[in-house]
Amino acid sequence: MIAELVTACVSILIAIMAYWLNHQGETRRSLRKARIDWASSQLEDLYGPLLVLTETNERAWSEYCRRYILSIGAGPAEIPLPEMEEARWRTWVEEIFAPTAQKIRRSLPPGET
């Protein structure tokens, strides 16, 4: 009779301990998942738009190079551009490159410029 009572108590104690350990593990897993989800959302909110802006600027630069630099050939940097090419370059910088760079700078968190 005593052996059966001890066996029953030990079985109940083991079941309670198993439940408690499982509960602790699930709590830790859910907290870790919440932290990972929060970090992922922060990265998505910041770096998603930042990636789009940098890819846009890269494509614009590639297009500018394809249209204008490769067609005329690139000379040394010391040689001034002809007036028409300089005007074209200024237009691209003012209308495409600079606004995108400003958007990139505004999308960065403070202190990361």
Backbone torsions as a table, in degrees:
resi	resn	phi	psi	omega
1	MET	NA	-44.5	-179.9
2	ILE	-66.7	-39.8	179.6
3	ALA	-62.4	-39.6	179.2
4	GLU	-67.5	-38.6	178.2
5	LEU	-66.0	-43.1	178.4
6	VAL	-64.3	-43.0	179.2
7	THR	-61.5	-42.8	179.2
8	ALA	-65.1	-44.3	179.6
9	CYS	-64.5	-42.5	179.2
10	VAL	-65.2	-39.9	178.2
11	SER	-62.6	-43.3	178.2
12	ILE	-65.1	-43.6	179.2
13	LEU	-61.8	-42.7	178.2
14	ILE	-64.2	-41.5	179.1
15	ALA	-63.5	-42.4	179.0
16	ILE	-64.6	-43.5	179.5
17	MET	-64.7	-40.9	178.7
18	ALA	-63.0	-43.6	178.2
19	TYR	-61.8	-46.8	-177.7
20	TRP	-62.7	-45.0	178.9
21	LEU	-64.2	-40.4	177.3
22	ASN	-63.3	-42.9	178.7
23	HIS	-61.8	-43.4	178.6
24	GLN	-62.5	-43.3	179.0
25	GLY	-63.1	-43.5	178.6
26	GLU	-64.3	-39.7	178.2
27	THR	-62.5	-46.3	178.5
28	ARG	-62.3	-41.6	179.2
29	ARG	-63.6	-42.8	-179.0
30	SER	-68.6	-36.3	176.2
31	LEU	-66.1	-42.3	178.3
32	ARG	-63.6	-41.7	178.3
33	LYS	-64.2	-40.3	178.8
34	ALA	-62.9	-41.6	178.0
35	ARG	-64.7	-41.5	179.2
36	ILE	-66.2	-41.9	177.8
37	ASP	-62.8	-40.7	178.9
38	TRP	-64.0	-46.5	179.5
39	ALA	-62.9	-40.2	178.7
40	SER	-63.2	-42.5	179.5
41	SER	-66.3	-37.4	177.6
42	GLN	-64.3	-44.1	178.7
43	LEU	-64.2	-40.9	-179.9
44	GLU	-65.6	-42.3	-179.2
45	ASP	-66.9	-35.1	-178.5
46	LEU	-90.1	-55.6	-169.3
47	TYR	-83.7	-17.8	174.7
48	GLY	-63.3	-57.4	177.2
49	PRO	-63.1	-35.7	179.3
50	LEU	-63.9	-41.0	177.9
51	LEU	-62.8	-43.0	179.2
52	VAL	-61.2	-44.3	-179.9
53	LEU	-64.5	-43.6	-179.5
54	THR	-67.8	-37.8	176.8
55	GLU	-66.3	-37.3	176.6
56	THR	-62.3	-45.6	179.4
57	ASN	-64.8	-39.3	178.7
58	GLU	-64.4	-41.6	178.3
59	ARG	-66.3	-39.4	177.7
60	ALA	-62.7	-43.1	178.6
61	TRP	-63.5	-43.4	178.3
62	SER	-60.6	-42.0	179.0
63	GLU	-65.5	-41.8	178.0
64	TYR	-61.6	-45.7	179.0
65	CYS	-61.8	-44.1	-178.7
66	ARG	-62.4	-43.6	-176.2
67	ARG	-75.5	-44.4	-166.6
68	TYR	-113.3	-42.8	-175.0
69	ILE	-76.8	-46.8	-177.9
70	LEU	-70.1	-29.1	-177.8
71	SER	-74.8	-30.2	-179.4
72	ILE	-102.9	-12.9	-176.4
73	GLY	83.2	139.3	-177.7
74	ALA	-92.7	131.9	177.7
75	GLY	-103.7	-179.4	177.1
76	PRO	-61.6	152.0	-176.7
77	ALA	-67.6	-22.4	-177.9
78	GLU	-72.6	-25.2	-177.9
79	ILE	-76.9	122.7	179.7
80	PRO	-67.5	148.8	178.5
81	LEU	-74.1	148.2	171.5
82	PRO	-61.1	157.8	-173.3
83	GLU	-56.6	-42.7	-178.6
84	MET	-66.3	-42.3	179.5
85	GLU	-68.2	-36.9	177.4
86	GLU	-65.5	-39.5	177.4
87	ALA	-64.0	-41.5	178.4
88	ARG	-63.0	-44.6	179.4
89	TRP	-60.6	-46.2	178.9
90	ARG	-60.5	-40.8	178.9
91	THR	-61.7	-46.4	179.0
92	TRP	-61.9	-42.9	-179.5
93	VAL	-64.9	-47.2	-176.0
94	GLU	-70.9	-33.8	-174.3
95	GLU	-95.4	-26.9	-173.1
96	ILE	-122.0	-60.5	-171.7
97	PHE	-67.0	-50.3	-176.2
98	ALA	-64.6	-47.1	179.0
99	PRO	-59.7	-39.5	178.8
100	THR	-66.2	-42.2	178.3
101	ALA	-62.6	-37.6	177.7
102	GLN	-66.9	-39.5	176.5
103	LYS	-63.3	-40.8	178.1
104	ILE	-61.3	-45.9	-178.8
105	ARG	-63.0	-40.5	179.0
106	ARG	-68.3	-28.3	-177.0
107	SER	-80.1	-15.2	179.1
108	LEU	-75.7	146.8	175.0
109	PRO	-65.5	155.7	179.4
110	PRO	-56.6	140.2	178.4
111	GLY	88.7	-2.0	-178.4
112	GLU	-112.8	23.4	179.8
113	THR	-91.1	NA	NA
